[in-house]
Amino acid sequence: MEQTNRRYPRSHYDKVIGEYCYRAMERVSGQCEKKIKYLYEQFPYDSFAKKRLEQLLNREHIYDGQGCYADCVSAGMLAYMYSIHRCAYMDYNNVEGYIAKMLRIYILCTIVAYKDAENLCKENGFRQIRIDQMENPRV
């Protein structure tokens, strides 16, 4: 007999995006602060990462106005910051290549985490409400 009251653990992808990344950047920040600042100046978000993120979102058919769009943009910025920190710490030379790789990974993780939440609501008859879609959000 199948158990109907299943527990839904937090998605692995959600944990990677929401927890691991911030802890990793925090650990590295104190060790190579000058190198991180240098890489931020050499590889600004607007010149490469933003354009690459838009291309990835278009390829995945995610557009402004969709629920997943804001999550993906946030994850893209986080992937960029993580990449800069990681490249500074590991002294990588191919910074743009690493940023592109991490953007793709984070976008895919975000899509999976978003779909998990969507499916959880469907299976249990819940209506998914997002704070950014409410008329008068109160937190």
C-alpha positions as CSV (number, residue, x, y, z in Angstrom):
1,M,0.0,0.0,0.0
2,E,1.4,3.4,-1.0
3,Q,1.8,5.9,1.7
4,T,-0.2,9.0,0.9
5,N,1.2,11.4,3.4
6,R,4.7,11.8,2.0
7,R,7.2,14.3,3.3
8,Y,8.8,16.5,0.7
9,P,12.4,17.2,1.6
10,R,13.9,20.5,0.5
11,S,15.2,20.1,-3.0
12,H,19.0,19.5,-3.3
13,Y,19.1,22.1,-6.0
14,D,17.5,24.7,-3.7
15,K,20.1,23.9,-1.0
16,V,22.9,24.4,-3.4
17,I,21.6,27.7,-4.6
18,G,20.4,29.0,-1.2
19,E,23.0,27.7,1.3
20,Y,26.2,26.3,-0.1
21,C,27.0,29.3,-2.4
22,Y,26.7,31.9,0.3
23,R,28.8,29.9,2.8
24,A,31.5,29.3,0.1
25,M,31.7,33.0,-0.8
26,E,31.8,34.0,2.8
27,R,34.8,31.7,3.5
28,V,36.7,32.9,0.5
29,S,36.1,36.6,1.0
30,G,38.6,37.1,3.8
31,Q,41.3,35.1,2.1
32,C,41.6,36.9,-1.2
33,E,39.7,40.1,-1.0
34,K,42.0,42.1,-3.4
35,K,41.8,39.4,-6.1
36,I,38.0,39.3,-5.8
37,K,37.8,43.1,-6.3
38,Y,40.2,42.9,-9.2
39,L,38.0,40.2,-10.9
40,Y,34.8,42.2,-10.3
41,E,36.5,45.1,-12.1
42,Q,37.9,43.0,-15.0
43,F,34.7,41.1,-15.5
44,P,31.7,43.3,-14.7
45,Y,28.3,41.7,-14.6
46,D,26.8,43.8,-17.3
47,S,29.5,43.2,-19.9
48,F,29.4,39.4,-19.9
49,A,27.2,37.6,-17.4
50,K,24.0,39.5,-18.0
51,K,24.1,38.9,-21.7
52,R,24.9,35.2,-21.2
53,L,22.1,34.9,-18.7
54,E,19.6,36.4,-21.1
55,Q,20.7,33.9,-23.8
56,L,20.3,31.0,-21.4
57,L,16.8,32.2,-20.4
58,N,15.8,32.5,-24.0
59,R,17.1,29.0,-24.8
60,E,15.0,27.6,-21.9
61,H,12.0,29.7,-23.0
62,I,11.8,31.6,-19.7
63,Y,10.7,35.2,-20.3
64,D,10.0,38.3,-18.1
65,G,6.6,37.9,-16.5
66,Q,6.8,34.2,-15.9
67,G,7.1,33.0,-12.3
68,C,10.4,31.4,-12.8
69,Y,12.0,34.4,-14.4
70,A,12.8,36.4,-11.2
71,D,14.2,33.3,-9.6
72,C,16.5,32.6,-12.5
73,V,17.7,36.2,-12.7
74,S,18.6,36.0,-9.0
75,A,20.3,32.7,-9.4
76,G,22.2,34.1,-12.4
77,M,23.6,36.9,-10.3
78,L,24.5,34.5,-7.5
79,A,26.2,32.2,-10.0
80,Y,28.2,35.2,-11.3
81,M,29.3,36.2,-7.7
82,Y,30.2,32.7,-6.8
83,S,32.2,32.3,-10.0
84,I,34.2,35.4,-9.3
85,H,34.9,34.2,-5.7
86,R,35.9,30.8,-6.9
87,C,38.1,32.0,-9.7
88,A,39.9,34.3,-7.2
89,Y,40.4,31.6,-4.7
90,M,41.6,28.9,-7.2
91,D,43.4,31.4,-9.4
92,Y,41.6,30.3,-12.5
93,N,42.5,32.1,-15.8
94,N,39.4,31.2,-17.8
95,V,37.0,33.4,-15.7
96,E,34.5,33.9,-18.5
97,G,34.3,30.2,-19.2
98,Y,33.8,29.4,-15.6
99,I,31.1,32.1,-15.3
100,A,29.3,30.6,-18.3
101,K,29.4,27.1,-16.9
102,M,28.1,28.2,-13.5
103,L,25.3,30.3,-15.0
104,R,24.0,27.3,-16.8
105,I,24.2,25.1,-13.7
106,Y,22.5,27.6,-11.5
107,I,19.7,28.3,-14.1
108,L,19.0,24.5,-14.4
109,C,19.0,24.1,-10.6
110,T,16.6,27.0,-10.3
111,I,14.2,25.6,-12.9
112,V,14.2,22.2,-11.2
113,A,13.5,23.8,-7.7
114,Y,10.7,26.0,-9.2
115,K,9.1,23.0,-10.9
116,D,9.4,21.0,-7.6
117,A,7.4,23.7,-5.8
118,E,4.9,23.8,-8.6
119,N,4.4,20.0,-8.6
120,L,4.1,20.0,-4.8
121,C,1.3,22.5,-5.0
122,K,-0.5,20.5,-7.8
123,E,-0.3,17.2,-6.0
124,N,-1.7,18.6,-2.8
125,G,-4.3,21.0,-4.3
126,F,-2.5,24.1,-3.1
127,R,-2.5,27.4,-4.9
128,Q,1.1,28.7,-5.4
129,I,1.3,32.3,-4.3
130,R,4.5,34.3,-4.7
131,I,5.1,37.5,-2.8
132,D,6.3,39.4,-5.9
133,Q,2.9,38.6,-7.6
134,M,0.7,39.9,-4.8
135,E,-0.9,43.4,-5.0
136,N,-0.2,44.3,-1.3
137,P,2.6,42.0,-0.1
138,R,3.2,42.1,3.6
139,V,6.1,40.3,5.2
